[in-house]
Amino acid sequence: MTIAHNPTELLLQIFHYAVAGSPVEAGSGTTAAFPISQVCQRWRHIALDSPALWNNVRFPRSIYTRSTPMLDEVLTRSRTHPLTVVFSYSEPLEGEQLDFAPFFSKMAEVCHRFQAIHAILPRSAMLPFSGILGHQIFPLLVHLHITQNDDLTPVPVTFENAPRLSVLQLENITLCRNRNRSARLVALFGDIPAPVMDGLDDLTITHSPSPNFKHVDVPTEIALTSLKLDKLSRSHYSFRLQEFLTSFQMPHLRHLELSIADSKCYFSAQFLRALAPPAVYPALRSAKFTGLSLVEITPDFCRALPVLKTLVLVEMDPSPLVELLRADSTLCPNLLEFYLDGYLRRR
């Protein structure tokens, strides 16, 4: 018996495995669902009767450049299922700049269905997209990963209208709060703390300017359990590391990653000052530091990380830290060993 003649239940299970076989970034829905629905009449009926096959969609380059029924087709076939969408576009080296507003205006009509968004776009597309993020309501959105893939000024983006957002990954983006929230949004989500940092569980900021938040005298307590600050650099944008870390209390933070691309001494000094008293991360169990200088380290650094158990160091000299740990056994008592450039070292 050929695969085409298998029972409907078995075929549907195979279809779902095919669609789910790629990560979110690949937008596996349209990659697999469209070919499946074109094999034969029976397969087409099965695929069209299963809306879950169409809720993970990657929009190809052509959808931004010409009129196509693909968008309406996917939205119709997925019915009311929550959507995982991938927007990906790179500006050609030469050619006329596209107008993305009509496409994203259409997407704004279904914002209530988005549960995950992965967007890799140039500034010209990120501008209308950021307008949607800042002014539309995303009641189901949990995961958001956006990258501005050019060397132009990073677009400021806010996410306060997504009350369930827990995972946020930004690259070449300015994270900010919404200063112009409409009366409609305030009425619907009046209890949402601003900025969105208050509700996040996992935050990654890569090669981006400092978040644009209003300065507060008393640090705000947030619920982050994982924080990654990657490719910190002063060559393009000056990330104010000390100001960012001291603006929040993170009593639930369990994992921290810090990667310095340039200006090692500048960022290292800011990081060590940020961990001075009364700073403390009582739940931090694992950390990874890349390019960090520990020349000015003090015991306060270790006291701010009382339960640290796993430490990974990359491209840096651990000697100042090792000397502190060996001189005082009460510092980071759970840290018995650490990894240096892939090799296990004892304290």
QUIBEL-V996047 format. One record per residue. N is the residue number from 1. SS is DSSP state (alpha for helix, beta for strand, coil for the rest). PSI is psi in whole degrees, 0 to 359 (none if undefined). NEAR is the number of other C-alpha atoms within 8 Angstrom. Layout:
# QUIBEL-V996047
n;ss;psi;near
N;SS;PSI;NEAR
N;SS;PSI;NEAR
This chain:
# QUIBEL-V996047
n;ss;psi;near
1;coil;128;4
2;coil;165;5
3;alpha;330;6
4;alpha;337;6
5;alpha;9;6
6;coil;157;9
7;coil;150;6
8;alpha;318;7
9;alpha;319;6
10;alpha;317;8
11;alpha;318;11
12;alpha;322;10
13;alpha;320;8
14;alpha;317;8
15;alpha;316;12
16;alpha;322;9
17;alpha;321;8
18;alpha;318;8
19;alpha;325;14
20;coil;6;9
21;coil;352;7
22;coil;153;9
23;coil;169;8
24;alpha;320;10
25;alpha;337;7
26;alpha;346;8
27;coil;57;16
28;alpha;340;15
29;alpha;301;14
30;alpha;337;12
31;alpha;324;11
32;alpha;321;10
33;alpha;318;13
34;alpha;311;8
35;alpha;321;8
36;alpha;318;11
37;coil;355;13
38;coil;5;9
39;coil;309;8
40;coil;173;7
41;alpha;320;7
42;alpha;315;6
43;alpha;323;12
44;alpha;315;12
45;alpha;318;9
46;alpha;314;11
47;alpha;317;14
48;alpha;335;9
49;coil;5;6
50;coil;88;10
51;alpha;333;12
52;alpha;341;7
53;alpha;344;13
54;alpha;13;14
55;coil;3;14
56;beta;102;14
57;beta;135;15
58;beta;127;14
59;beta;120;11
60;coil;167;9
61;coil;324;8
62;alpha;334;6
63;alpha;338;11
64;alpha;343;10
65;alpha;345;7
66;coil;166;6
67;coil;130;6
68;coil;144;6
69;coil;2;6
70;alpha;315;7
71;alpha;309;8
72;alpha;324;7
73;alpha;315;8
74;alpha;316;11
75;alpha;324;9
76;alpha;314;7
77;alpha;329;10
78;coil;351;13
79;coil;242;7
80;coil;11;5
81;coil;146;9
82;coil;144;9
83;beta;140;11
84;beta;116;13
85;beta;147;14
86;beta;117;14
87;beta;122;12
88;beta;126;11
89;coil;140;9
90;coil;138;8
91;coil;134;6
92;coil;157;5
93;coil;325;4
94;coil;149;4
95;coil;170;5
96;coil;140;4
97;coil;138;6
98;coil;157;7
99;coil;107;7
100;coil;350;10
101;alpha;316;8
102;alpha;320;7
103;alpha;311;8
104;alpha;336;11
105;alpha;322;8
106;alpha;319;8
107;alpha;330;8
108;alpha;336;9
109;coil;342;7
110;coil;24;8
111;alpha;332;10
112;alpha;353;9
113;alpha;352;13
114;beta;127;14
115;beta;338;11
116;beta;138;11
117;beta;132;14
118;beta;110;12
119;beta;126;10
120;beta;102;12
121;beta;153;15
122;coil;169;12
123;alpha;321;13
124;alpha;330;11
125;alpha;329;11
126;alpha;331;11
127;alpha;306;9
128;alpha;328;11
129;alpha;319;9
130;alpha;329;12
131;alpha;321;9
132;alpha;316;10
133;alpha;325;12
134;alpha;342;12
135;alpha;350;9
136;coil;167;9
137;coil;131;10
138;coil;78;12
139;coil;338;10
140;coil;353;13
141;coil;123;15
142;coil;322;11
143;beta;127;11
144;beta;124;12
145;beta;113;10
146;beta;140;13
147;beta;129;11
148;beta;112;14
149;coil;45;10
150;coil;180;6
151;coil;14;4
152;coil;173;5
153;coil;128;5
154;coil;138;11
155;coil;135;11
156;beta;132;9
157;beta;142;13
158;coil;154;12
159;coil;27;10
160;coil;347;12
161;coil;20;13
162;coil;86;12
163;coil;340;12
164;coil;2;9
165;coil;124;13
166;coil;336;10
167;beta;119;11
168;beta;124;12
169;beta;123;11
170;beta;140;12
171;beta;123;11
172;coil;44;12
173;coil;143;14
174;beta;112;13
175;beta;128;10
176;beta;172;11
177;coil;157;13
178;coil;111;10
179;coil;352;4
180;coil;51;4
181;coil;134;8
182;coil;160;7
183;alpha;327;6
184;alpha;317;6
185;alpha;322;11
186;alpha;320;9
187;alpha;322;7
188;alpha;322;6
189;coil;47;9
190;coil;339;7
191;coil;3;4
192;coil;122;7
193;coil;150;7
194;coil;139;8
195;coil;184;10
196;alpha;344;11
197;alpha;330;8
198;alpha;331;10
199;alpha;357;13
200;coil;149;14
201;coil;325;10
202;beta;122;11
203;beta;130;12
204;beta;125;11
205;beta;119;11
206;beta;126;13
207;coil;56;11
208;coil;161;14
209;coil;170;11
210;coil;143;12
211;coil;143;8
212;beta;84;8
213;coil;154;7
214;coil;135;4
215;coil;137;5
216;coil;143;7
217;coil;326;4
218;coil;123;5
219;coil;140;9
220;beta;134;8
221;beta;129;9
222;coil;166;12
223;coil;12;12
224;coil;137;14
225;coil;343;11
226;beta;129;11
227;beta;127;12
228;beta;121;11
229;beta;107;11
230;beta;141;12
231;beta;47;10
232;beta;133;14
233;coil;147;13
234;coil;353;9
235;coil;327;6
236;coil;309;5
237;coil;138;10
238;coil;105;9
239;coil;121;10
240;coil;84;7
241;alpha;312;10
242;alpha;316;10
243;alpha;319;8
244;alpha;312;10
245;alpha;325;8
246;alpha;357;10
247;coil;348;11
248;beta;150;10
249;beta;131;9
250;coil;70;11
251;coil;344;11
252;coil;1;11
253;coil;123;15
254;coil;337;10
255;beta;135;11
256;beta;132;12
257;beta;136;11
258;beta;122;10
259;beta;125;12
260;beta;123;14
261;coil;321;9
262;coil;176;9
263;coil;53;9
264;alpha;312;11
265;alpha;321;8
266;alpha;308;7
267;alpha;326;12
268;alpha;317;11
269;alpha;318;9
270;alpha;319;10
271;alpha;316;10
272;alpha;324;11
273;alpha;326;8
274;alpha;334;11
275;coil;11;12
276;coil;158;10
277;coil;144;7
278;coil;19;5
279;coil;137;9
280;coil;141;11
281;coil;85;12
282;coil;343;11
283;coil;0;9
284;coil;115;15
285;coil;339;10
286;beta;147;11
287;beta;151;12
288;beta;123;11
289;beta;131;11
290;beta;124;11
291;coil;18;11
292;coil;136;13
293;coil;127;10
294;coil;19;10
295;coil;321;5
296;coil;19;7
297;coil;146;9
298;coil;168;7
299;alpha;336;8
300;alpha;327;9
301;alpha;314;11
302;alpha;323;10
303;alpha;334;10
304;coil;348;13
305;coil;65;12
306;coil;335;13
307;coil;16;12
308;coil;129;13
309;coil;324;10
310;beta;125;10
311;beta;128;12
312;beta;124;11
313;beta;134;13
314;beta;130;11
315;coil;52;9
316;coil;161;9
317;coil;116;7
318;coil;358;9
319;alpha;312;6
320;alpha;322;10
321;alpha;316;9
322;alpha;319;9
323;alpha;319;8
324;alpha;313;11
325;alpha;322;11
326;alpha;334;8
327;alpha;334;6
328;coil;106;7
329;coil;347;8
330;coil;348;5
331;coil;126;11
332;coil;63;14
333;coil;337;9
334;coil;350;7
335;coil;91;12
336;coil;339;8
337;beta;165;10
338;beta;166;13
339;beta;130;11
340;beta;111;12
341;coil;41;8
342;coil;353;6
343;beta;139;6
344;beta;130;8
345;beta;145;8
346;beta;152;6
347;coil;none;9
